[in-house]
Amino acid sequence: MKPLLKVNQLNKYYGNIQACNDISFELFPSQVLGIVGESGSGKSTLLSAIAGNLPIDHGDVTYINGSDNHLEIFRISEAKRRALMRTEWGFVRQNPRDGLRMNVSAGANIGERLLDVGMRHYGNIREEAARWLQEVEIDPVRIDDLPTTFSGGMQQRLQLARVLVSRPRLILMDEPTGGLDVSVQAKLLDLLRSLVRSFGLSVILVTHDIGVIRLLAHRLLVMQKGRVVESGLTDQVLDDPQHPYTQLLVSAALTP
């Protein structure tokens, strides 16, 4: 099986601080790759760099699209990168307000992505938007309501619908359950797991929460101070951590 994404020797500096140090990995279709580490480990910087939102100092990110074309993310035009993020890629942000247009309706938020992939018939767009509201467990009668009238958990589910409606091949998620109450987190995680399985999503998931990683990720990268200190199958890494830092993270997660 060919990889969907290749990250090769990626380096990112902030002054003298190396936020990402020589990071390489491959992501395969229908695979969820978890990236875990404490605040300041470089995981969110890595995700933003992969998305092309940050310039890097060295390395490359290659996306192999459905036509088997190899797209170098830092060599394509900004317009092409933005188009890619609206169609074949999606970014789910920790704060859903950063991923939604708060001044337009729930249906319009979803419909924008459909316009980006070429759908033009208003009735079809509205029907698909309603279907996706139902897919993320939001009552379709809320289709004309503004996101400002939704709870935080509903806003995050609406952001998922907005991203997934275009059937992207790659989803980047930055702490998707962060900032939510525990009960809301649990419901969202169940939904995420169901969507990942149902649609065979390829995901890079950044989080500090070991529980989220264990539930969703097939493979795992553990980051500390900009470096990947351990990697492998999720259950193997979490059940038998080899690096002292990974052992500390797992131990902390098990402490009541």
GILINDA-V103374 format. One record per run of one state. SS is the DSSP state (2 for helix, 1 for strand, 0 for the rest). FROM is the first residue (numbers start at 1). LEN is the number of residues. Records with the same first field share a line. If there is no record, write none. Layout:
# GILINDA-V103374
SS->FROM-LEN + FROM-LEN
This chain:
# GILINDA-V103374
0->1-2 + 15-2 + 29-3 + 37-6 + 51-7 + 65-5 + 73-5 + 88-1 + 93-3 + 99-6 + 117-5 + 136-4 + 143-3 + 150-2 + 165-5 + 175-7 + 200-3 + 208-2 + 217-2 + 225-2 + 240-4 + 255-2
1->3-12 + 17-12 + 32-5 + 58-7 + 70-3 + 89-4 + 105-1 + 146-1 + 170-5 + 203-5 + 219-6 + 227-7
2->43-8 + 78-10 + 96-3 + 106-11 + 122-14 + 140-3 + 147-3 + 152-13 + 182-18 + 210-7 + 234-6 + 244-11
